[in-house]
Amino acid sequence: MKHTAKDADGAAGTAGQEPSAPLGVAVVGAGYWGPNLVRNFQSSPEFRLHWLCDLNVDRARQVLGGYSTVQATADYAAVLADPAVEAVAVATPAGTHLDVALAALRAGKHVLVEKPLAATYEDGLALVTEAEERGLTLMCDHTYCYTPAVARIREMVRAGELGDIQFVDSVRINLGLVQKDVDVLWDLAPHDLSVLDFILPDHVRPVAVAAHGADPIGAGQSCVAYLTLQLNTGAIAHVHVNWLSPTKVRTTMVGGSKRTLVWDDLNPTQRVAVFDRGVDLTAPQEIGVDERRDMLVSYRTGDMVAPALGEKEALRSMVEEFAAAIRTGRPALTDGRAGLQVLDILEAASRSLEFRGAVVGLRTGR
Ligand SMILES: NC(=O)c1ccc[n+]([C@@H]2O[C@H](COP(=O)([O-])OP(=O)(O)OC[C@H]3O[C@@H](n4cnc5c(N)ncnc54)[C@H](O)[C@@H]3O)[C@@H](O)[C@H]2O)c1
């Protein structure tokens, strides 16, 4: 089942109401990504950051600086015991997400988890179930879904401006940090897969995946991977992720029966371009085979439009969405179920890799 949160509004602090008191929050994990959450929680009027917790307390202290009133700690139990903490944001490695997030939910806290939601589908499902049973917000930070570009793409795709979706092609390649605990698929593809889930209309969904990968440098896991998704409509989506590319490319093409859109995240002056160009098939006619081949296909070469997009940091919108979901009780735009959908595809893709590209069906027949 597709999660139903996507069309809810539910902005916190609507006109005529008293502004709500800030929500007490703690961040767990002060490594590479945690400081970005710290900065955004601290600058949001929706939250008051009380704790930054890391096994390495010196790292947490360093992130906060000498004059912060936020407490640095390595004692997670103390964080969870603090009644001022209503929400916990988890920015620890994926393998720890289950333990850290489950403990927070069991302590009655709302939880934001960095992508991927968990290390396995089963772990992710345990988190979703726990949150649903307790009536707590569980959100996954699928950061790209909160960029102005992706918000606009979602609007256009779901409003039918591109027509029926025919193909999606996503490339995310650069000289990346070769990770110890995850392969390139689990490191980079969550971004593309979460965007795919976010933008597709409710009736369009991936049903099966085939993945190919290679480890040409002997890193012990795939550093280059190609993932092909079959959609229930007969359309196809492809994701190319690569840690070994000398150039950085971040491009997603969404092809529709009416228009085709190109999102180039590295082009700030024209991040999204919509092409009124494509291929049409005209109705078959009673003509000879050779003529018919020529006649059936026609090409449209219309205008290209680059929509104006606002500039807003994705994490700022993400943090606002977390607050809105907590305050209204509605599922977040990228809720636990959206995180689960990504895990379903990643696990199926890993199985496909083991079987050299065999097509593997997805569990979530939404
Ligand atoms: N949204 C994005 O675009 C984005 C980008 C990068 C990373 N991430 C995600 O953020 C998460 C963290 O990645 P990272 O690159 O910052 O990792 P990292 O290894 O740099 O940092 C992780 C930190 O967590 C701490 N830690 C580990 N286990 C802990 C525990 N049980 N309790 C408290 N602290 C603990 C470690 O000491 C370390 O400081 C991952 O899930 C990753 O996928 C998301």
The ligand as an SDF file (V2000), in Angstrom:
LIG
                    3D

 44 48  0  0  0  0  0  0  0  0999 V2000
   20.6530   12.5990    4.1530 N   0  0  0  0  0  0  0  0  0  0  0  0
   21.8200   12.5860    3.5710 C   0  0  0  0  0  0  0  0  0  0  0  0
   22.0300   13.1610    2.4930 O   0  0  0  0  0  0  0  0  0  0  0  0
   22.9590   11.8850    4.2560 C   0  0  0  0  0  0  0  0  0  0  0  0
   24.2950   12.1790    3.9200 C   0  0  0  0  0  0  0  0  0  0  0  0
   25.3070   11.5010    4.5870 C   0  0  0  0  0  0  0  0  0  0  0  0
   24.9900   10.5420    5.5300 C   0  0  0  0  0  0  0  0  0  0  0  0
   23.6840   10.2760    5.8110 N   0  0  0  0  0  0  0  0  0  0  0  0
   23.3080    9.2460    6.7910 C   0  0  0  0  0  0  0  0  0  0  0  0
   23.6280    9.7120    8.0940 O   0  0  0  0  0  0  0  0  0  0  0  0
   23.9580    8.5780    8.9280 C   0  0  0  0  0  0  0  0  0  0  0  0
   25.3270    8.8470    9.5550 C   0  0  0  0  0  0  0  0  0  0  0  0
   26.2910    8.9210    8.5200 O   0  0  0  0  0  0  0  0  0  0  0  0
   27.6840    9.6710    8.7460 P   0  0  0  0  0  0  0  0  0  0  0  0
   28.3310    9.7110    7.4150 O   0  0  0  0  0  0  0  0  0  0  0  0
   27.4740   10.9320    9.5160 O   0  0  0  0  0  0  0  0  0  0  0  0
   28.4490    8.6120    9.6810 O   0  0  0  0  0  0  0  0  0  0  0  0
   29.7560    8.8900   10.5870 P   0  0  0  0  0  0  0  0  0  0  0  0
   30.4030    7.5650   10.7460 O   0  0  0  0  0  0  0  0  0  0  0  0
   30.5320   10.0500   10.0550 O   0  0  0  0  0  0  0  0  0  0  0  0
   29.1500    9.3610   11.9810 O   0  0  0  0  0  0  0  0  0  0  0  0
   28.3960    8.5190   12.8050 C   0  0  0  0  0  0  0  0  0  0  0  0
   28.5770    8.9650   14.2530 C   0  0  0  0  0  0  0  0  0  0  0  0
   27.6840    8.2010   15.0550 O   0  0  0  0  0  0  0  0  0  0  0  0
   28.3590    7.8440   16.2570 C   0  0  0  0  0  0  0  0  0  0  0  0
   27.7040    6.6540   16.7760 N   0  0  0  0  0  0  0  0  0  0  0  0
   27.7360    5.3920   16.2720 C   0  0  0  0  0  0  0  0  0  0  0  0
   26.9440    4.5760   16.9980 N   0  0  0  0  0  0  0  0  0  0  0  0
   26.4140    5.3320   17.9670 C   0  0  0  0  0  0  0  0  0  0  0  0
   25.5090    5.0600   19.0390 C   0  0  0  0  0  0  0  0  0  0  0  0
   25.0050    3.8360   19.2220 N   0  0  0  0  0  0  0  0  0  0  0  0
   25.1650    6.0650   19.8670 N   0  0  0  0  0  0  0  0  0  0  0  0
   25.6790    7.3190   19.6990 C   0  0  0  0  0  0  0  0  0  0  0  0
   26.5430    7.6270   18.6950 N   0  0  0  0  0  0  0  0  0  0  0  0
   26.8920    6.6450   17.8500 C   0  0  0  0  0  0  0  0  0  0  0  0
   29.7940    7.6540   15.8540 C   0  0  0  0  0  0  0  0  0  0  0  0
   30.6730    7.8070   16.9680 O   0  0  0  0  0  0  0  0  0  0  0  0
   29.9800    8.7600   14.8040 C   0  0  0  0  0  0  0  0  0  0  0  0
   30.4400    9.9540   15.3890 O   0  0  0  0  0  0  0  0  0  0  0  0
   23.9030    7.3560    8.0150 C   0  0  0  0  0  0  0  0  0  0  0  0
   22.6410    6.7550    8.1390 O   0  0  0  0  0  0  0  0  0  0  0  0
   24.0660    7.9410    6.6260 C   0  0  0  0  0  0  0  0  0  0  0  0
   23.4840    7.1610    5.6040 O   0  0  0  0  0  0  0  0  0  0  0  0
   22.6760   10.9460    5.2050 C   0  0  0  0  0  0  0  0  0  0  0  0
  1  2  1  0
  2  3  2  0
  2  4  1  0
  4  5  1  0
  4 44  2  0
  5  6  2  0
  6  7  1  0
  7  8  2  0
  8  9  1  0
  8 44  1  0
  9 10  1  0
  9 42  1  0
 10 11  1  0
 11 12  1  0
 11 40  1  0
 12 13  1  0
 13 14  1  0
 14 15  2  0
 14 16  1  0
 14 17  1  0
 17 18  1  0
 18 19  2  0
 18 20  1  0
 18 21  1  0
 21 22  1  0
 22 23  1  0
 23 24  1  0
 23 38  1  0
 24 25  1  0
 25 26  1  0
 25 36  1  0
 26 27  1  0
 26 35  1  0
 27 28  2  0
 28 29  1  0
 29 30  1  0
 29 35  2  0
 30 31  1  0
 30 32  2  0
 32 33  1  0
 33 34  2  0
 34 35  1  0
 36 37  1  0
 36 38  1  0
 38 39  1  0
 40 41  1  0
 40 42  1  0
 42 43  1  0
M  CHG  2   8   1  16  -1
M  END
$$$$
